[in-house]
Amino acid sequence: MGGRIECLPFIYQLPDWQGKIMKHAALGFRTHSGWTALVAVSLEKDQPRVLVRQRPKLVQTFTYEFRQPYHTAAKMPLDKARDFVSRIEEGAKRMAEGVIRSIQTDLRKQGYELTCFGLPLASTKPLPNLDKILRSHALIHTADGELFRRTLIYASGRCNVAGFTIKERELVVEACKTLSIKNEDLMGRLTALGKPIGSPWSQDEKFAALAAWLALFAQGQRGRS
């Protein structure tokens, strides 16, 4: 196994909140069309511990029509398509914010302050305007994923949770380098993290937990500078 992870102790003094010293916690996401894997993590003696595991929905009606809004919009006139995508995104923002605020409240009761989040990103170029997106099936797929990632970034910001993002294809390599741990040891650690809470603990939850772990580490490094 690689060397020890060096981080600042993750404690935070909440001003006038019952006089408690709070430990830091981070959210990690791995996003899909209309939902996300979500894992909240803290560090105990520099090692990650899972506090929350959820798969919240980001659309009110969990059907293809709303889970893949750009696919649906491609069948509409451009003005209606723009309005439809906008409504789905605004609704997803509200739902994401509600989920994050609820977790914030629950974690505070347990002595944790949610201070940052980690989110793996797709390896894509910036999207063009809506008209060009809707004329390309590949861009439609990309845009659906990007919409729900945007909503999580927006909602986290609304909840005063700082962001850490990284391209998903670089997530494991960067984690091994940053945390000074071998790939096989990292994968074993991520698998073991889920054993106390059971299923589901798929690659979605493992990558979400890893993103949260890196977010906490990055926050600690910023605190040193």
Secondary structure, DSSP 8 states (H G I E B T S, - for coil): ----------EEE-TTSTT-EEEEEEEEEEEETTEEEEEEEEEETTEEEEEEEE--BSSSS-SHHHHSHHHHHTTS-HHHHHHHHHHHHHHHHHHHHHHHHHHHHHHHHTTEEEEEEEEEE--------HHHHHT-HHHHHHHHHHHHHHHHHHHHHHTT-EEEEEEHHHHHHHHHHHHT--HHHHHHHHHHHHTTT-S--SHHHHHHHHHHHHHHHHHHHHHH-
